[in-house]
Amino acid sequence: MTLQAKLDAFKADFEAGKPPYNVPHSVIETMHRATAELIASGAAGRALKAGDKAPAFTLDDPEGRPVASTELLAKGPLVVSFYRGVWCPYCNMELQALQAELPEFEALGASLVAISPQTAVNSRKSVRQNALGFPILSDTHNDVAAAFGLRFAMPDYLIELYKSLKNDLPAFNGDPSWTLPMPARFVIGQDGTILYAEVNPDYTRRPEPGDMLPALRRAASVAA
């Protein structure tokens, strides 16, 4: 089953209110409204695209060790996945799909990192629950996400919904700003050029990890 098929199946059960979700229809309507408004804002079109230069970054892994994009790129191309946090089931399914594809990435000389605004303790939980063999880096305040054009401020009505659902993002992220990154994936070549970019303001839509392989193969052929 493809990643998107798994996401669609989860979404259908969630929105149908099947146990254990039992979500009121008003909650679904509010989530749909927020997604539609983010799409209509054109924010995704302002994010970095293939051909742009990727900003360099240094972020801590869950153990507090700094990870620098320049050091990773010195070894080969870099796959970067921005995701919302361990509380997001769509994100967790995506992380699992990326993990399944990791041997293919590594065979092409690529490194893989995920970037999230969540705190280190929540990143450790993500790594453990999803059995990940790649690091999750802490992007406090979504500053690196902003450099890639992904950060957005949640509208007040969505903040109130999250609070009512006990989804306390300031606690998850150690940051009071109520901002999130749009889910996104990038393949960055060793010269820092973005070779593949996929940004989707609809968090229930994610590209297949294998979609990045052609860009990685091109990067590998250039390096050779």
C-alpha positions as CSV (number, residue, x, y, z in Angstrom):
1,M,0.0,0.0,0.0
2,T,1.3,3.5,-0.9
3,L,1.9,6.1,1.8
4,Q,-1.0,8.2,0.4
5,A,-3.4,5.2,0.4
6,K,-2.5,4.7,4.1
7,L,-3.1,8.3,4.9
8,D,-6.4,8.3,3.0
9,A,-7.6,5.2,4.9
10,F,-6.7,6.9,8.2
11,K,-8.4,10.1,7.2
12,A,-11.6,8.3,6.2
13,D,-11.8,6.5,9.6
14,F,-11.0,9.7,11.5
15,E,-13.5,11.8,9.7
16,A,-16.2,9.1,10.0
17,G,-15.7,9.3,13.8
18,K,-14.9,5.6,14.1
19,P,-13.5,4.5,17.4
20,P,-11.1,5.4,19.0
21,Y,-11.4,8.8,17.4
22,N,-15.1,9.7,17.9
23,V,-14.4,13.3,16.7
24,P,-17.4,15.7,16.4
25,H,-18.2,16.9,12.9
26,S,-17.6,20.5,14.0
27,V,-13.9,19.6,14.6
28,I,-13.6,18.2,11.1
29,E,-15.2,21.3,9.6
30,T,-12.8,23.6,11.5
31,M,-9.8,21.6,10.3
32,H,-11.1,21.7,6.7
33,R,-11.5,25.4,7.0
34,A,-8.0,26.0,8.2
35,T,-6.5,23.8,5.5
36,A,-8.6,25.6,2.8
37,E,-7.5,29.0,4.0
38,L,-3.8,28.0,4.1
39,I,-4.1,26.6,0.5
40,A,-5.9,29.8,-0.6
41,S,-3.2,32.0,1.0
42,G,-0.7,30.9,-1.6
43,A,1.9,30.2,1.1
44,A,3.1,27.0,-0.5
45,G,3.9,28.9,-3.7
46,R,6.3,31.2,-1.8
47,A,8.4,28.3,-0.4
48,L,11.7,27.4,-1.8
49,K,11.6,25.4,-5.1
50,A,13.9,23.2,-7.1
51,G,16.7,25.3,-8.5
52,D,16.8,27.5,-5.4
53,K,19.8,27.5,-3.0
54,A,18.9,25.8,0.3
55,P,19.8,27.8,3.5
56,A,22.5,26.1,5.6
57,F,21.4,25.1,9.0
58,T,22.8,23.6,12.3
59,L,20.2,22.0,14.6
60,D,20.4,19.7,17.6
61,D,19.5,16.1,17.4
62,P,17.4,14.5,20.2
63,E,20.5,13.9,22.3
64,G,21.5,17.6,22.0
65,R,24.3,17.0,19.5
66,P,24.6,19.6,16.7
67,V,24.0,18.4,13.2
68,A,25.2,20.8,10.4
69,S,23.8,20.5,6.9
70,T,27.2,21.5,5.4
71,E,28.8,18.5,7.1
72,L,26.1,16.2,5.7
73,L,26.4,17.6,2.2
74,A,30.2,17.1,2.3
75,K,29.3,13.4,2.3
76,G,26.6,13.4,-0.4
77,P,23.1,14.7,-1.2
78,L,20.7,15.4,1.6
79,V,17.0,14.5,2.0
80,V,15.2,16.8,4.4
81,S,11.6,16.2,5.7
82,F,9.8,19.0,7.6
83,Y,7.0,17.7,9.8
84,R,4.7,18.9,12.5
85,G,5.3,16.7,15.4
86,V,4.8,13.4,17.2
87,W,1.2,14.3,17.9
88,C,0.3,14.2,14.2
89,P,-0.6,10.7,12.9
90,Y,-0.1,11.7,9.3
91,C,3.5,12.8,10.1
92,N,4.2,9.5,11.9
93,M,3.0,7.5,8.9
94,E,5.3,9.6,6.7
95,L,8.3,9.0,9.0
96,Q,7.7,5.3,8.8
97,A,7.5,5.4,5.0
98,L,10.8,7.4,4.9
99,Q,12.4,4.8,7.2
100,A,11.4,2.1,4.8
101,E,13.0,3.9,1.9
102,L,16.2,4.8,3.9
103,P,18.3,1.9,2.5
104,E,17.6,3.2,-1.0
105,F,18.7,6.7,0.0
106,E,21.8,5.5,1.6
107,A,22.7,3.3,-1.4
108,L,22.8,6.5,-3.4
109,G,25.1,8.2,-0.9
110,A,22.4,10.4,0.6
111,S,21.7,11.3,4.2
112,L,18.2,11.8,5.6
113,V,17.1,14.1,8.4
114,A,13.7,15.1,9.7
115,I,13.1,18.6,11.1
116,S,10.3,19.5,13.6
117,P,9.6,22.3,16.0
118,Q,9.0,19.8,18.8
119,T,11.2,19.5,21.9
120,A,14.0,16.9,22.2
121,V,12.0,14.7,24.5
122,N,9.2,14.5,21.9
123,S,11.7,13.8,19.1
124,R,13.1,10.9,21.1
125,K,9.5,9.7,21.4
126,S,9.1,10.0,17.6
127,V,12.3,8.0,17.0
128,R,11.4,5.3,19.4
129,Q,7.7,4.9,18.4
130,N,8.5,4.9,14.6
131,A,11.7,2.9,14.9
132,L,13.7,5.4,13.0
133,G,17.3,5.1,11.8
134,F,17.7,8.8,11.0
135,P,17.8,11.8,13.3
136,I,15.0,14.2,14.1
137,L,16.4,17.8,14.5
138,S,14.8,20.4,16.7
139,D,13.9,23.6,14.9
140,T,13.0,25.9,17.8
141,H,10.5,28.6,16.8
142,N,10.4,27.1,13.3
143,D,13.3,29.3,12.3
144,V,14.8,26.9,9.7
145,A,11.3,26.2,8.4
146,A,10.9,29.9,7.9
147,A,14.1,30.1,6.0
148,F,12.7,27.5,3.6
149,G,9.4,29.4,3.4
150,L,7.3,26.9,5.3
151,R,6.4,28.5,8.7
152,F,2.9,29.8,9.1
153,A,1.0,31.2,12.1
154,M,-2.1,29.2,13.1
155,P,-5.4,31.2,13.0
156,D,-7.0,32.0,16.4
157,Y,-10.0,29.7,15.8
158,L,-7.6,26.7,15.1
159,I,-5.6,27.5,18.3
160,E,-8.8,27.4,20.3
161,L,-9.7,24.1,18.7
162,Y,-6.3,22.6,19.6
163,K,-6.6,23.9,23.1
164,S,-10.0,22.2,23.4
165,L,-8.5,18.9,22.2
166,K,-5.7,19.3,24.8
167,N,-3.2,19.5,21.9
168,D,-0.9,22.0,23.7
169,L,1.6,23.0,21.0
170,P,3.5,25.5,23.3
171,A,4.2,22.5,25.6
172,F,5.1,20.2,22.7
173,N,7.4,22.7,21.2
174,G,8.7,24.7,24.1
175,D,7.6,27.8,22.2
176,P,4.5,30.0,22.8
177,S,4.2,31.1,19.2
178,W,1.6,28.6,17.8
179,T,3.4,28.3,14.5
180,L,3.8,25.2,12.4
181,P,5.7,24.2,9.3
182,M,3.9,23.1,6.2
183,P,4.8,19.5,5.6
184,A,7.6,19.5,3.0
185,R,10.4,17.4,1.5
186,F,13.6,18.5,-0.2
187,V,16.5,16.9,-1.9
188,I,19.6,19.1,-1.7
189,G,22.6,18.5,-3.9
190,Q,26.1,18.8,-2.6
191,D,26.5,22.3,-4.0
192,G,23.5,23.4,-1.9
193,T,21.0,23.5,-4.8
194,I,17.6,22.1,-4.2
195,L,17.0,19.3,-6.7
196,Y,13.5,18.3,-5.6
197,A,10.9,20.2,-3.6
198,E,7.4,19.2,-2.5
199,V,5.4,21.5,-0.2
200,N,1.8,20.8,0.6
201,P,-0.4,23.1,2.8
202,D,-2.8,20.1,3.1
203,Y,-1.2,18.1,5.9
204,T,-3.2,15.0,4.8
205,R,-1.4,14.8,1.5
206,R,2.2,13.6,1.3
207,P,4.4,12.5,-1.6
208,E,5.7,9.0,-1.9
209,P,9.3,8.7,-0.6
210,G,10.3,7.0,-3.8
211,D,9.4,10.2,-5.7
212,M,12.7,11.6,-4.6
213,L,14.8,8.8,-6.1
214,P,15.2,10.3,-9.6
215,A,16.7,13.5,-8.1
216,L,19.0,11.4,-5.9
217,R,20.1,9.4,-8.8
218,R,21.0,12.5,-10.7
219,A,22.9,13.8,-7.7
220,A,24.8,10.5,-7.5
221,S,25.7,10.6,-11.2
222,V,27.0,14.2,-10.8
223,A,29.1,13.2,-7.8
224,A,30.5,10.3,-9.7
